[in-house]
Amino acid sequence: MKKGVIFLFVSMISMSSFSQGLRINAYGSYNFKDRVDFVSDNNDYYNGTLKDGFMFGGGFEFMANDDYGIELSYLRMNSSALMSYSYNFSKKTTNYNLGTNYILLGSNRYFDTKNKMIEPYAGAQAGVVIYGYKNLENNNTGTITKFAWGLKTGVNVWATKQVGIKFQAQVLSAVQSIGGGLYFGTGGSGAAINTNSSVFQFGLGGGITIKLAPNKK
């Protein structure tokens, strides 16, 4: 997976010499909590909350033309999760430290306005999310990698011809229906989430965008 990300990054930089422009984007947003309910493979019932937190990251965006960009981005959030579950006919509640890492490739569509300083956009992304967790009850740790997708919309307000301020809303989701299961270690073993459970995280924030090779706009 790491080799694939490096290959995409190098490919995008190489293509920039033929592009209308190359941008660097920096992101920061507040992500809201999400409730999770599921049944494990051995019929234990779990429910809990993935806590809210601050997400930050960045991306490299290759501008194919004035209206479309292709972006490789990385987003990180440190938060916690509180899970309640039935295990061996008893109920337990456990806290987890949770590190969430999204690696996404997506496209952005930009819309013309009469004001060249205002640039609305919308985008879609797909890739992977890597969770690193620590069970605070027994200090068990682990990582989980899942397919992920995202949607975003916002506006760039250009302070200069090359530097703009971003205002953005987004939703990111870890999809559990594609192979394996997201689990939080309950002791010596873990509990796999069944196929109808997904994680959704909504965020509001913004950032900065910088044109390294300005496009025609």
BAFILUM-335663 format. One line per 8 residues: for each residue x, y negated, z negated of C-alpha. Coordinates in steps of 0.02 Angstrom, whole numbers, m for minus. Example, Ala and Ser with C-alpha at 12.3 -4.5 7.8 and 13.67 -1.06 7.14 Angstrom:
2
615,225,m390 ~ 684,53,m357
END
This chain:
217
0,0,0 ~ 141,m121,m43 ~ 224,m86,125 ~ 60,m123,214 ~ 43,m292,125 ~ 222,m339,169 ~ 193,m290,351 ~ 37,m400,361
129,m546,282 ~ 277,m533,402 ~ 159,m514,550 ~ 63,m671,504 ~ 223,m773,484 ~ 287,m710,653 ~ 123,m758,737 ~ 131,m934,669
248,m990,809 ~ 104,m959,931 ~ m33,m1028,819 ~ m129,m1189,807 ~ m71,m1200,626 ~ m18,m1112,467 ~ m87,m1156,296 ~ m42,m1113,116
m191,m1105,m2 ~ m185,m1110,m192 ~ m340,m1057,m290 ~ m408,m1076,m466 ~ m584,m1031,m523 ~ m690,m986,m673 ~ m763,m811,m652 ~ m921,m763,m745
m947,m603,m842 ~ m1032,m451,m767 ~ m1131,m311,m850 ~ m1090,m131,m803 ~ m1202,22,m832 ~ m1160,197,m773 ~ m1163,384,m807 ~ m1001,483,m803
m974,647,m711 ~ m1005,743,m873 ~ m1168,647,m905 ~ m1102,529,m1039 ~ m1188,359,m1033 ~ m1085,199,m1029 ~ m1131,16,m1033 ~ m1033,m140,m1065
m975,m310,m1009 ~ m826,m367,m908 ~ m787,m534,m990 ~ m770,m700,m900 ~ m602,m783,m870 ~ m493,m893,m761 ~ m437,m825,m593 ~ m289,m895,m498
m193,m850,m341 ~ m146,m902,m167 ~ m150,m857,16 ~ m65,m879,184 ~ m186,m928,322 ~ m149,m913,508 ~ m260,m1031,610 ~ m308,m939,769
m391,m1100,830 ~ m474,m1256,759 ~ m624,m1159,694 ~ m557,m991,635 ~ m422,m937,513 ~ m356,m767,459 ~ m298,m762,279 ~ m199,m641,170
m229,m682,m13 ~ m187,m623,m189 ~ m297,m663,m340 ~ m264,m623,m524 ~ m373,m631,m680 ~ m333,m584,m860 ~ m486,m543,m964 ~ m560,m407,m1074
m699,m278,m1070 ~ m814,m218,m1209 ~ m882,m44,m1174 ~ m1009,59,m1272 ~ m1028,242,m1231 ~ m1095,409,m1288 ~ m955,536,m1308 ~ m975,711,m1381
m1151,666,m1443 ~ m1092,509,m1534 ~ m1092,324,m1489 ~ m933,221,m1486 ~ m882,44,m1440 ~ m708,0,m1379 ~ m620,m160,m1323 ~ m500,m162,m1177
m376,m288,m1110 ~ m401,m299,m924 ~ m289,m367,m786 ~ m376,m383,m617 ~ m276,m401,m455 ~ m359,m426,m285 ~ m262,m408,m121 ~ m376,m461,22
m370,m493,208 ~ m510,m599,279 ~ m569,m728,404 ~ m629,m907,375 ~ m748,m1004,486 ~ m731,m1194,486 ~ m870,m1314,537 ~ m850,m1482,623
m918,m1638,541 ~ m920,m1820,594 ~ m800,m1856,451 ~ m629,m1780,491 ~ m585,m1787,305 ~ m724,m1662,263 ~ m705,m1481,320 ~ m841,m1357,264
m803,m1171,280 ~ m865,m996,243 ~ m769,m833,239 ~ m773,m645,212 ~ m634,m533,144 ~ m594,m349,118 ~ m451,m256,36 ~ m411,m177,m132
m427,m221,m316 ~ m303,m151,m443 ~ m359,m145,m625 ~ m232,m127,m763 ~ m312,m87,m931 ~ m263,m55,m1112 ~ m377,29,m1237 ~ m355,m74,m1396
m418,70,m1504 ~ m287,200,m1456 ~ m165,96,m1348 ~ m195,205,m1195 ~ m152,115,m1033 ~ m184,147,m850 ~ m216,74,m678 ~ m361,97,m557
m361,51,m373 ~ m527,27,m281 ~ m593,m42,m117 ~ m649,m223,m135 ~ m736,m357,m34 ~ m776,m540,m56 ~ m877,m687,11 ~ m839,m871,m11
m900,m1042,42 ~ m835,m1216,9 ~ m763,m1375,78 ~ m589,m1447,104 ~ m574,m1633,68 ~ m416,m1694,157 ~ m323,m1823,53 ~ m192,m1837,192
m171,m1756,362 ~ m80,m1610,282 ~ m143,m1594,102 ~ m323,m1558,53 ~ m422,m1520,m105 ~ m532,m1365,m106 ~ m704,m1347,m188 ~ m763,m1166,m179
m889,m1036,m237 ~ m853,m850,m216 ~ m910,m675,m258 ~ m790,m527,m272 ~ m843,m346,m288 ~ m756,m182,m328 ~ m851,m45,m237 ~ m865,122,m328
m953,218,m189 ~ m792,254,m93 ~ m700,399,m175 ~ m652,429,m356 ~ m715,329,m502 ~ m673,178,m606 ~ m645,238,m783 ~ m589,172,m950
m492,299,m1054 ~ m595,365,m1199 ~ m456,462,m1282 ~ m365,604,m1200 ~ m476,592,m1047 ~ m570,464,m944 ~ m747,448,m883 ~ m781,423,m699
m916,302,m644 ~ m1046,376,m528 ~ m1068,316,m350 ~ m1207,188,m378 ~ m1108,71,m490 ~ m1013,m81,m426 ~ m928,m228,m511 ~ m975,m405,m457
m885,m563,m512 ~ m949,m736,m467 ~ m831,m884,m475 ~ m833,m1073,m458 ~ m677,m1175,m434 ~ m561,m1245,m303 ~ m380,m1272,m263 ~ m261,m1351,m139
m230,m1319,45 ~ m72,m1373,137 ~ m44,m1373,325 ~ 132,m1310,361 ~ 104,m1323,549 ~ m43,m1441,576 ~ m177,m1386,699 ~ m264,m1502,822
m384,m1575,694
END
